[in-house]
Amino acid sequence: MRATAAAQRDEHDDDDPPLHLHGHTFALPSGLRKDTVLLAPMQSVALDLDADNVGDWMVHCHNIYHAEAGMMIGLLYHG
């Protein structure tokens, strides 16, 4: 599965949120496999994800104040 992660924030934010995916790893365009990627303001990155761990998983920012503000989604799939 190919996905795109994007940081849709104001370009004046002073930090790069670490976006973390539970239950999986993904490949960056470089081929490096990770479960967390830093995103600069207004940046997007292509991710290659093997959807091989069926269930309900969380994708969220590791900065708690971003997560509390809503930078959190669910990755849900069932086989």
N, C-alpha and C positions, 0 to 999 in steps of 0.2 A: 504494500500500500504506500503510495506517495502522498505526503502531506506537506503543507507549508506552515511554518510557525512565524508569526509576525508580532512585533512590539508596536502597537498603535498608540503611542504616547507622544506627548509634547516633546519637541526636539530640545527643549531646555531642561528636561529632567537630568539629574546629575548622577544617575547610576544605571548600570546595565542589569536588567533583571535576569536571574538564573531560572530559566523555564525547565521544570523537572517533570518527567513522565514516569509514573509508577508501573511496575510489572513488565516493562519492556526496555529494550535498547533500540536505538535508531542509528542509521548511518548518515553522516554528514556528507556533503558533496566531495569532501576529501577522502571518503571511505572510512574515516575514523568512527568507531561505534561508541555511543555515549548514552546516558539517560538524562543528562542535563546539558543545556546550551545557553550561553550568555547572549542576550539580544540587546544591541544598542537601540536607542530611540529611533523609531520609524524603520528599523531593519527587518527584513524577512530572510528566512533560510529554508531551503528545501530539505526535507527529511525523508529517508527511506525506512519504513517501519514494516517488519514482518509481524503481521497480525496473527500470532500463533499462541497467544495466552488468553483464551476466551474469558470474558468477565467484564466487570465494571471497574474502571481504573480512573484515577485522578491525574490531571495535568494541571500544574499550578506553579506560581512563582515562589521561590524559596525565601524571598523577602516577605515576611509576615504582613507588613503593612500593605503590600501590593495584593497579597492573597485576600486580606480582609476587605480590600476595596473592590474585589471582584475578579482579580486575575487568576481565575480558577475555572476549569471546565471538566466535564466528564468524557472519557473515551469508553463507550459502551458497545460491545459486540458479543454476539452469541452464536455458537456453531452448532 
